[in-house]
Amino acid sequence: MKNRNRIAPFLCAAWGSLALCASAAEAVGPCAYVDPFIGTAGTGHTFPSACVPFGLVQAGPDTGNGDWAHCSGYSYEDKSIYGFSQTHLNGTGALDLGDVRILPFTAESVPESVPYDKASERAKPGFYAVTLAGGTKVEASATERCAIYRISYPKGAKSRLLVDPRWCITRRKPASDCFRSVDVAPDGRTGVSGKVVVNNWVERTYAFKMEFSRPFLSEKDLVFDFGASSGEPLMVKVALSALGGVSDAARNLAAEIPGWDLDRVAAAADAKWSKMLSCVAVEGSDDQKRNFYTSLYHLFIQPNNISDFGQAPYYSTFSTWDTYRAAHPLYTILVPEKAAEFVDSMLEQGRRTGHLPIWTLWGRDNQCMIGTHSIPVIVDWFLKENPVNPDKREFWLSAYAQVKETLTKRHEGRHKERWDLLDRHGYYPYDVIRSESVSRTLECAYDDWCAAQMAAKLGHEEDARFFRRRSETWRNVFDPSLGLMRSKDSKGNWRDPFDPSAVGWGKGFDFTEGNSYQYTWHVMQNPDGLVAAMGGREAFVKRLDWLFERPEEMKGELADVTGLIGQYVHGNEPSHHVIYFYTLVGERDKAARRVRDVFDRFYLPKPDGLCGNDDCGQMSAWYVFSALGFYPFNPCGGTYVLGAPQIPKATIELAGGKALTVVARNLSAENKYVKTVAFNGRPLDKTIEHADLMSGGELVFEMTNAARR
């Protein structure tokens, strides 16, 4: 009760004119702890834009364009705003979106950007507000496919608005080079609409419909003049259609925002977020709750439903190289109904393109990463759903056919697959595959292991043997003399000279966004095999210690390689499972120490509090799992490796009215080690199964300040 009474007045004041804090009880819901500014500085690449869970639209500010620091379009340190666009990517390392920019201004001519009052900036789930230099206040909220703005110009000032369909958060300069076609024009005196074809990260088409709350007096080059402000705000609504035309966008707008009440839209968005985030009830300090619920918020921003209102969901923004590791396994626990829809969407995209997704945006595959990691996502859900129901067998047989074809046949336009080379050599030779040869061997081996599990469950034993055999190709790029992964040429010779600290990506580099030190551990499908290859448990533990104790130095520069502890890189995904090797080899105390170190250094409740790109929720998913005390070391199949919880208590709502409660007794800054673990009274050692967790009950960790001798 003390927390409730203390924080409620502050939070109600913080959201300004929005009447969303009707009571103290409302203020202590999970939305009150979400800080959308976490990760917006440094390398987090998050944004404060208004959105709803898994929605197409993220309405908010763009403070920059065209460079790696502005992958989301926003950086907390910037001093001016270029405008407010309707779509943004959360935590990626590449740039796109930023559709339909609007910029309110009062000057005679259109400014390039407008300074803003940093102290005025506010954001919460479903709402954003800021006051621009000169006194114009902009507030925004969103539904799944629409945005609404309340623009309050100073009384007596000129009320002008730029609508810019040629703006995008681009990897190229100038931005105009990104557009294939732009067909946009005013709709009478109260709106503007059109269709745009963009060619940036992917080539995509969208349509939009925009409406104004009052007629404009004049228009030239999509600059709208509404005359001198009377003090009455100008309301602007905009709807998108990712797959249809202007009429579809208009229907989206009519269905989702029929009126002009921004407060009502924001309250509805708040309610959606509150319901979504309430799937986990967390106890702990305010900072712990802020980190936890902001992580859940980032997790639930995407994948994004790109279908129109009334249509079956069709999700995109699948950053699977990142998210297969922890984000998708977390969806299967927290929102299993969404996990099923994500798998359906991946399979549908496979039917449309002829191969399963790699990295999809707007229903198109940009193929920027390696592996085909929609496959572990699909197989993981298949194994967890337990396909004994004969009604589902044909569905899963069809899905398996897509898995097999994707992993055995070359598809036009896929530039990183060469199954013929992999089958001939048992690895990707660096003199033939001139980029990422080792990483590609390792990532493909993992996908093959997943395919083998699905094949075996469905009775395809010959296929299962083939994929199991190919899942062991990691051995062919492991150099036992060094205890490291190392590339080979097509004649079987190790690369020489070889520098395991060399970091890079693309042509001339054998690893993807990392080096040999990080990728050597990328054998989630066979940890026992890697332990044996390194000379057994004792040698393995020494090598693992050595990873964390090495100098934090790299040969070369790569912006994605951040968050170092020795040569462990928490700011990028290939390292995310590595700490949990300690538990598997009987060194749970070392896992606990490393987990606490990561929490204390790399997850802080401030704008630069993330040590790397959030990567569509993967960094956040690592936090949530590790805070709960277990992690999907092998993200396919439902076995979780135990770690050390970082919050005193969490209760997860499960289907059928069940609940899973995780308790860390005696947890404190000093008590970071785990003395015992029990699930429903049954002692646990290293792992716990998905089926057990989903049956509900109590997972209890007894914490202590003493490491075991």
Residue pairs with C-beta under 8 A, 6 or more apart in sequence:
3 28
3 286
4 24
4 25
4 27
4 28
5 24
7 27
7 28
7 32
7 286
8 21
8 23
8 24
8 27
8 28
11 21
11 27
11 32
12 21
12 27
14 122
15 21
15 122
15 124
15 127
16 122
16 129
17 139
18 127
18 129
18 139
18 263
18 266
19 263
19 267
20 26
20 124
20 127
20 263
20 266
20 267
20 270
21 27
29 274
29 277
29 278
30 273
30 274
30 277
30 278
30 289
30 293
30 296
31 124
31 125
31 270
31 273
31 274
31 277
31 293
33 286
33 289
33 290
33 292
33 293
33 294
34 124
34 125
34 273
34 277
34 290
34 293
34 294
34 297
35 123
35 290
35 294
35 605
36 46
36 47
36 48
36 49
36 123
36 124
36 125
36 128
36 294
36 297
37 48
37 76
37 123
37 607
38 44
38 46
38 290
38 291
38 294
38 605
38 606
38 607
38 609
38 610
39 45
39 46
39 91
39 298
39 607
39 609
39 610
39 614
40 46
40 47
40 48
40 72
40 74
40 75
40 76
40 607
41 75
41 76
41 77
41 606
41 607
41 608
42 607
42 608
42 610
42 611
43 559
43 560
43 562
43 571
43 610
43 611
43 612
43 613
44 91
44 607
44 608
44 609
44 610
44 612
44 613
44 614
44 619
45 71
45 72
45 89
45 90
45 91
45 92
45 93
45 613
45 614
46 72
46 90
46 91
46 298
46 610
46 614
47 58
47 60
47 72
47 73
47 74
47 88
47 90
48 60
48 61
48 74
48 121
48 123
48 128
49 58
49 59
49 60
49 61
49 74
49 88
49 123
49 128
49 140
49 142
50 58
50 59
50 60
50 123
50 126
50 127
50 128
50 140
50 141
50 142
50 147
50 266
50 269
51 57
51 58
51 59
51 125
51 126
51 142
51 269
51 301
52 126
52 142
52 143
52 144
52 269
52 272
52 273
53 272
53 273
53 276
53 300
53 301
54 144
54 300
54 301
54 302
54 303
54 304
54 305
54 315
54 338
55 142
55 143
55 144
55 145
55 304
55 305
56 87
56 144
56 145
56 240
56 242
56 304
56 305
56 306
57 86
57 87
57 142
57 143
57 144
57 145
57 146
57 147
57 240
58 86
58 87
58 88
58 90
58 142
58 301
59 84
59 85
59 86
59 128
59 140
59 141
59 142
59 147
59 148
59 149
59 238
60 74
60 84
60 85
60 88
60 123
60 128
60 140
61 73
61 74
61 81
61 83
61 84
61 128
61 130
62 70
62 73
62 74
62 81
62 82
62 83
62 84
62 85
62 98
62 101
62 167
62 169
63 70
63 73
63 74
63 75
63 78
63 80
63 81
63 82
63 113
64 70
64 73
64 74
64 75
64 78
64 82
65 73
65 82
65 95
65 98
65 167
65 168
65 169
65 170
65 175
66 95
66 170
66 171
66 172
66 173
66 175
68 93
68 95
68 559
69 75
70 95
70 169
71 89
71 91
71 92
71 93
71 94
71 95
71 169
71 613
72 88
72 89
72 90
72 91
72 92
72 169
73 85
73 88
73 97
73 98
73 169
74 88
76 607
76 608
79 115
79 116
79 118
80 113
80 114
80 115
80 116
81 103
81 113
81 114
81 115
81 116
81 130
81 132
82 101
82 103
82 112
82 113
82 167
83 101
83 102
83 103
83 113
83 162
83 164
83 167
84 101
84 102
84 103
84 138
84 140
84 149
85 97
85 98
85 99
85 100
85 101
85 102
85 167
85 169
86 99
86 100
86 147
86 208
86 238
86 240
87 97
87 98
87 99
87 240
88 97
88 98
88 169
89 95
89 96
89 97
89 169
89 317
89 361
89 616
90 298
90 301
90 302
90 614
90 616
90 617
91 298
91 610
91 613
91 614
91 615
91 616
91 617
91 619
92 319
92 613
92 615
92 616
93 559
93 560
93 613
93 615
94 171
94 201
94 366
94 368
95 169
95 170
95 171
95 200
95 201
96 168
96 169
96 170
96 171
96 200
96 201
96 202
96 361
97 168
97 169
98 167
98 168
98 169
98 170
99 165
99 168
99 196
99 198
99 206
99 208
99 240
100 163
100 164
100 165
100 167
100 208
100 210
100 238
100 240
101 162
101 163
101 164
101 165
101 167
102 149
102 161
102 162
102 163
102 164
102 236
102 238
103 110
103 111
103 114
103 161
103 162
103 164
104 132
104 136
104 138
104 151
104 153
104 159
104 160
104 161
104 234
105 111
105 114
105 136
105 160
105 161
105 162
106 134
106 136
106 153
106 154
106 157
106 158
106 159
106 160
107 158
107 160
108 158
110 160
110 162
110 223
114 132
114 133
114 134
115 132
115 133
116 130
116 131
116 132
116 133
117 130
117 131
117 132
117 133
120 129
120 130
120 131
120 137
121 129
121 130
122 128
122 129
122 130
123 129
124 270
125 269
125 270
125 273
125 274
125 277
125 297
126 141
126 142
126 265
126 266
126 268
126 269
126 270
126 272
126 273
127 139
127 140
127 141
127 266
127 269
127 270
128 139
128 140
128 141
129 137
129 138
129 139
129 140
130 137
130 138
131 137
131 138
132 138
134 154
134 157
135 153
135 154
135 157
136 151
136 152
136 153
136 154
136 157
137 150
137 151
137 152
138 149
138 150
138 151
138 152
139 149
139 150
139 151
139 152
139 262
140 147
140 148
140 149
140 150
140 262
141 147
141 148
141 262
141 265
141 266
141 269
142 148
142 265
142 269
143 256
143 257
143 265
143 268
143 269
144 256
144 305
144 309
145 239
145 240
145 241
145 249
145 252
145 253
145 256
145 308
145 309
146 237
146 238
146 239
146 240
146 252
146 253
146 256
146 257
147 237
147 238
147 239
148 235
148 236
148 237
148 257
148 260
148 262
148 265
149 235
149 236
149 237
149 262
150 233
150 234
150 235
150 262
151 159
151 161
151 233
151 234
151 235
151 236
152 231
152 233
153 159
153 229
153 233
153 234
154 229
155 229
155 230
155 231
156 228
156 229
157 228
157 229
158 225
158 227
158 228
158 229
159 225
159 226
159 227
159 228
159 229
159 234
160 223
160 224
160 225
160 226
161 212
161 216
161 223
161 224
161 226
161 234
161 236
162 222
162 223
162 224
163 184
163 192
163 210
163 222
163 223
163 224
164 222
165 182
165 184
165 194
165 196
165 208
165 222
166 175
166 176
166 179
166 182
167 175
168 175
168 178
168 179
168 198
168 200
170 177
170 178
170 200
171 200
171 201
172 178
172 200
178 198
178 199
178 200
179 196
179 197
179 198
179 199
180 197
180 198
180 199
180 203
181 195
181 196
181 197
182 194
182 196
182 197
183 194
183 195
183 196
184 192
184 193
184 194
184 195
184 196
184 222
185 192
185 193
185 194
186 192
186 216
186 219
186 222
186 224
187 193
187 209
187 210
187 211
189 215
189 216
190 211
190 212
190 214
190 215
190 216
191 209
191 210
191 211
191 212
192 210
192 222
192 224
193 207
193 208
193 209
193 210
193 246
193 249
193 250
194 207
194 208
194 246
195 205
195 206
195 207
195 245
195 246
196 205
196 206
196 207
196 208
197 203
197 204
197 205
198 204
198 205
198 206
201 361
201 366
201 368
202 361
202 362
202 364
202 365
202 366
203 364
204 242
204 361
204 362
204 363
204 364
206 240
206 241
206 242
206 362
207 240
207 241
207 244
207 245
207 246
207 248
207 249
208 238
208 239
208 240
208 241
208 246
208 249
209 238
209 239
209 246
209 249
209 250
209 252
209 253
210 236
210 237
210 238
210 239
211 236
211 237
211 238
211 253
212 224
212 226
212 234
212 235
212 236
213 233
213 234
213 235
213 236
213 260
214 226
214 234
216 224
216 225
216 226
217 225
217 226
217 227
218 224
218 225
219 225
226 234
235 260
235 262
237 253
237 257
237 260
238 253
239 249
239 250
239 252
239 253
239 256
239 257
240 249
240 252
241 248
241 249
241 252
241 308
242 306
242 307
242 308
242 316
242 362
242 363
243 306
243 307
243 308
243 314
243 363
244 308
248 308
251 308
251 309
251 310
252 308
252 309
255 309
255 310
256 309
257 265
273 297
273 300
276 296
276 300
276 335
277 293
277 296
277 297
277 300
278 653
279 296
279 334
279 335
279 652
279 653
280 292
280 296
280 334
280 624
280 650
280 651
280 652
280 653
281 650
281 651
282 288
282 289
282 292
282 293
282 647
282 649
282 650
283 647
283 648
283 649
283 650
284 292
284 647
284 648
284 649
287 605
288 627
288 646
288 647
290 605
291 603
291 604
291 605
291 609
291 623
291 627
292 623
292 624
292 627
292 647
292 650
294 605
294 620
295 603
295 620
295 621
295 623
295 624
296 334
296 620
296 624
297 620
298 614
298 617
298 619
298 620
299 327
299 330
299 331
299 617
299 620
299 621
299 624
300 335
300 617
301 616
301 617
302 317
302 319
302 616
302 617
303 315
303 316
303 317
303 318
303 342
303 345
303 616
304 315
304 316
304 317
305 313
305 314
305 315
306 314
306 315
306 316
306 362
306 363
307 313
307 314
313 341
313 344
313 345
314 345
314 348
314 363
315 341
315 342
315 345
316 345
316 349
316 360
316 361
316 362
316 363
316 364
317 360
317 361
317 616
318 342
318 345
318 346
318 357
318 359
318 360
318 374
319 359
319 369
319 615
319 616
319 618
320 328
320 357
320 358
320 359
320 369
320 371
320 372
320 373
320 374
320 377
321 358
321 359
321 369
321 370
321 371
321 373
321 443
321 573
322 573
322 615
322 616
322 618
323 377
323 615
323 616
323 617
323 618
323 621
324 373
324 374
324 376
324 377
324 635
324 636
325 573
325 576
325 577
325 618
325 621
325 622
325 632
325 635
326 576
326 618
326 621
326 622
326 625
326 631
326 632
326 635
327 616
327 617
327 618
327 620
327 621
328 339
328 342
328 376
328 377
328 380
328 635
329 380
329 621
329 625
329 632
329 635
329 638
330 621
330 624
330 625
331 338
331 339
331 342
332 339
332 380
332 381
332 384
332 638
332 690
333 652
333 690
333 693
333 694
334 652
336 655
339 381
340 381
340 385
342 377
343 377
343 378
343 381
343 399
346 356
346 357
346 374
346 377
346 378
347 356
347 378
347 398
347 399
347 402
349 356
349 357
349 360
349 363
349 365
350 356
350 357
350 374
350 402
350 406
351 402
352 363
353 365
353 411
354 411
354 412
355 365
355 372
355 405
355 406
355 411
355 414
356 372
356 374
356 375
356 378
356 402
356 403
356 406
357 365
357 372
357 374
358 365
358 366
358 367
358 368
358 369
358 371
358 372
358 373
358 374
358 414
359 365
359 366
359 367
359 368
359 369
360 366
367 413
367 414
367 415
367 416
369 512
370 416
370 436
370 439
370 440
370 443
370 444
370 512
371 440
371 443
371 444
371 446
371 447
372 406
372 407
372 417
372 447
373 443
373 447
375 403
375 406
375 407
375 447
375 450
375 451
376 446
376 447
376 450
376 635
376 636
378 399
378 403
378 454
379 403
379 450
379 451
379 453
379 454
379 636
379 637
380 450
380 635
380 636
380 637
380 638
382 396
382 399
382 454
382 457
383 453
383 454
383 457
383 636
383 637
383 638
384 637
384 638
384 690
384 691
385 392
387 393
387 396
387 457
387 458
393 458
396 454
396 458
397 458
400 454
400 455
400 458
400 460
403 451
403 454
404 451
404 455
404 463
407 419
407 444
407 447
407 448
407 451
407 467
408 419
409 419
410 417
410 418
410 419
410 420
411 417
416 436
416 440
418 428
418 432
418 433
421 428
421 429
421 432
421 433
422 428
422 441
422 444
422 470
422 473
423 470
425 476
425 488
425 490
426 473
426 476
427 437
427 441
427 473
427 476
427 477
427 488
428 437
428 438
428 440
428 441
429 437
429 487
429 488
429 489
429 490
430 437
430 438
430 487
430 488
430 489
430 495
430 510
431 489
431 490
432 490
433 440
434 507
434 508
435 505
435 506
435 507
435 508
435 509
436 505
436 506
436 509
436 510
436 511
436 512
437 477
437 487
437 510
438 477
438 485
438 486
438 487
438 510
438 511
438 516
438 519
439 510
439 511
439 512
439 514
439 519
439 522
439 574
440 512
441 473
441 474
441 476
441 477
442 474
442 477
442 485
442 519
442 522
442 523
443 512
443 522
444 470
444 473
445 470
445 471
445 472
445 473
445 474
445 523
445 525
446 471
446 522
446 524
446 525
448 467
448 468
448 470
448 471
448 473
449 467
449 468
449 471
449 525
449 526
449 636
450 525
450 636
451 463
451 467
452 463
452 464
452 465
452 466
452 467
452 468
452 471
453 464
453 636
453 637
455 461
455 463
455 464
455 467
456 464
471 525
471 526
472 526
472 529
474 485
474 522
474 523
474 526
474 530
475 529
475 533
476 488
477 485
477 486
477 487
477 488
478 484
478 485
478 486
478 520
478 530
478 533
479 485
479 486
479 494
480 533
480 534
482 500
483 520
483 534
483 535
483 539
483 543
484 500
484 516
484 517
484 520
485 516
485 519
485 520
485 522
486 494
486 495
486 498
486 500
486 510
486 516
487 494
487 495
487 498
487 510
488 494
488 495
489 495
495 510
498 516
499 555
500 515
500 516
500 517
501 515
501 516
501 517
501 553
501 554
501 555
501 567
502 509
502 515
502 516
502 554
502 555
502 556
503 509
503 511
503 513
503 514
503 515
503 554
503 555
503 556
503 557
503 558
503 561
504 511
504 515
504 556
504 558
505 511
505 512
505 513
505 558
505 560
510 516
511 518
511 519
512 519
512 574
513 558
513 560
513 561
513 572
513 574
514 558
514 561
514 569
514 572
514 574
514 575
515 554
515 555
515 567
517 547
517 550
517 567
518 567
518 568
518 569
518 572
518 574
518 575
519 574
521 530
521 547
521 574
521 575
521 577
521 578
521 581
522 574
523 529
523 530
524 577
524 633
524 634
524 635
525 634
527 581
527 584
527 633
527 634
530 540
531 537
531 540
531 585
534 540
534 543
537 585
537 586
540 581
540 585
541 582
541 585
541 587
544 578
544 581
544 582
544 585
544 587
544 590
545 590
546 566
547 566
547 567
547 568
547 578
548 565
548 566
548 567
548 568
548 594
549 566
550 566
550 567
551 566
552 564
552 565
552 566
552 567
554 561
560 571
560 572
560 612
560 613
561 569
561 571
561 572
562 569
562 570
562 571
562 572
562 611
562 612
563 569
563 570
563 571
563 572
563 598
563 601
563 602
563 611
563 612
564 570
564 571
565 594
565 597
565 598
565 601
568 575
568 578
568 579
568 594
569 575
569 612
570 576
570 598
570 602
570 611
570 612
570 622
571 602
571 610
571 611
571 612
571 613
571 619
572 612
572 613
573 615
573 618
576 618
576 622
577 631
577 633
577 634
579 591
579 594
579 595
579 598
579 643
580 591
580 631
580 633
580 641
580 643
581 633
582 588
582 590
582 591
582 594
583 591
583 641
583 642
583 643
583 686
584 633
584 641
584 686
586 686
588 642
588 643
588 644
588 674
588 686
588 708
589 673
589 674
589 707
589 708
591 643
591 644
592 643
592 644
592 672
592 673
592 674
593 672
593 673
593 707
595 626
595 643
595 644
595 646
596 644
596 646
596 672
598 626
599 623
599 626
599 627
599 646
601 611
602 610
602 611
602 612
603 609
603 610
603 611
603 623
610 619
612 619
613 619
614 620
622 631
625 631
625 632
625 640
626 643
626 646
627 645
627 646
627 647
627 650
628 645
628 647
628 650
628 662
629 642
629 643
629 644
629 645
629 646
629 662
629 664
629 674
629 677
629 699
629 701
630 640
630 641
630 642
630 643
630 688
630 699
631 640
631 641
631 643
632 638
632 639
632 640
632 641
633 639
633 640
633 641
637 690
638 689
638 690
638 691
639 687
639 688
639 689
639 690
640 687
640 688
640 689
640 690
640 693
641 686
641 687
642 674
642 677
642 684
642 685
642 686
642 687
642 688
644 672
644 673
644 674
644 701
644 703
645 662
645 664
645 667
645 701
645 703
646 664
646 667
647 664
647 667
648 663
648 664
648 667
649 661
649 662
649 663
649 664
650 661
650 662
651 659
651 660
651 661
651 662
652 659
652 660
652 661
652 662
653 659
654 660
654 694
654 696
655 694
658 694
658 695
658 696
659 696
660 693
660 694
660 696
660 697
660 698
660 699
661 697
661 698
661 699
662 698
662 699
662 701
663 698
663 699
663 700
663 701
664 701
664 703
665 700
665 701
665 702
665 703
666 702
666 703
666 704
667 701
667 703
668 703
668 705
670 705
671 703
671 704
671 705
672 703
672 705
673 703
673 704
673 705
673 706
673 707
673 708
674 701
674 702
674 703
674 704
675 702
675 703
675 704
676 683
676 701
676 702
677 683
677 684
677 685
677 699
677 700
677 701
677 702
678 684
678 699
678 700
679 688
679 692
679 697
679 698
679 699
679 700
680 697
680 698
688 699
693 699
